[in-house]
Amino acid sequence: MGLETTISRYVGTSRDDKPDDPSAGSVFLESDTGFEFVWNGNNWTVFKPFDEVPGLLKSVIAELRVLNQQAAIITKMDLETVEV
């Protein structure tokens, strides 16, 4: 096992120059705007980890409702087939 690169975390303002060639995956936080940028090996790109969360949560909740309904049906079937 060996260390290939070191990912760095930088903090500055939106007026500051970002580092020119950090390791891929390094992060620059603009303290005055709250924006985070990730170096992808070629460019700094805005990091938006939560952009897809509302749609994803909606899908997860819908799937949980279906699973809950299926579990209720199975439980009801199991209770009806149990001999007392």
Wavefront OBJ file of the C-alpha trace (Angstrom):
o trace
v 0.000 0.000 0.000
v 1.239 3.482 -0.787
v 0.036 7.046 -0.903
v -0.529 8.211 -4.469
v -1.741 11.761 -3.916
v -2.843 14.057 -1.165
v -6.249 15.688 -1.461
v -6.168 19.209 -0.066
v -8.868 21.449 1.356
v -8.481 25.171 0.719
v -10.430 28.082 2.187
v -10.487 31.548 0.688
v -12.868 34.166 -0.596
v -14.492 34.399 -4.009
v -11.927 37.081 -4.893
v -8.965 34.772 -4.209
v -7.254 32.816 -6.961
v -7.751 29.088 -6.632
v -4.650 26.861 -6.750
v -3.521 26.050 -10.299
v -2.811 22.326 -10.087
v -3.912 20.616 -6.877
v -4.562 16.878 -6.612
v -7.830 15.692 -8.166
v -10.574 15.721 -5.544
v -9.168 18.724 -3.694
v -11.771 21.203 -2.454
v -11.836 25.013 -2.333
v -14.415 26.600 -0.011
v -15.334 30.220 -0.658
v -15.878 31.478 2.863
v -17.840 34.541 1.735
v -20.304 32.685 -0.551
v -20.408 29.195 0.954
v -19.752 27.640 -2.465
v -17.465 24.638 -2.655
v -15.439 23.834 -5.743
v -13.818 20.483 -6.494
v -10.738 20.095 -8.692
v -11.507 17.317 -11.198
v -7.940 17.143 -12.479
v -8.491 19.825 -15.122
v -10.903 22.451 -13.762
v -12.534 23.726 -10.625
v -16.224 22.778 -10.697
v -18.992 23.808 -8.313
v -19.770 20.983 -5.921
v -23.535 20.488 -5.538
v -24.034 17.297 -3.557
v -27.641 18.008 -2.629
v -29.073 19.058 -6.003
v -30.634 15.655 -6.592
v -31.721 14.964 -3.002
v -35.376 16.100 -3.298
v -36.017 13.864 -6.329
v -34.112 10.989 -4.770
v -36.005 11.261 -1.486
v -39.309 11.334 -3.356
v -38.363 8.092 -5.134
v -37.234 6.437 -1.901
v -40.456 7.397 -0.094
v -42.574 6.049 -2.972
v -40.655 2.763 -2.920
v -41.013 2.500 0.869
v -44.778 2.949 0.555
v -44.948 0.085 -1.957
v -42.800 -2.135 0.265
v -44.933 -1.268 3.278
v -48.100 -2.239 1.383
v -46.521 -5.506 0.264
v -45.416 -6.289 3.820
v -48.928 -5.635 5.097
v -50.397 -8.025 2.516
v -47.858 -10.736 3.343
v -48.412 -10.310 7.083
v -52.178 -10.529 6.625
v -51.782 -13.696 4.518
v -49.492 -15.245 7.151
v -51.986 -14.478 9.932
v -54.853 -15.988 7.947
v -52.983 -19.248 7.281
v -51.793 -19.826 10.836
v -53.708 -22.544 12.621
v -54.643 -21.799 16.218
l 1 2 3 4 5 6 7 8 9 10 11 12 13 14 15 16 17 18 19 20 21 22 23 24 25 26 27 28 29 30 31 32 33 34 35 36 37 38 39 40 41 42 43 44 45 46 47 48 49 50 51 52 53 54 55 56 57 58 59 60 61 62 63 64 65 66 67 68 69 70 71 72 73 74 75 76 77 78 79 80 81 82 83 84
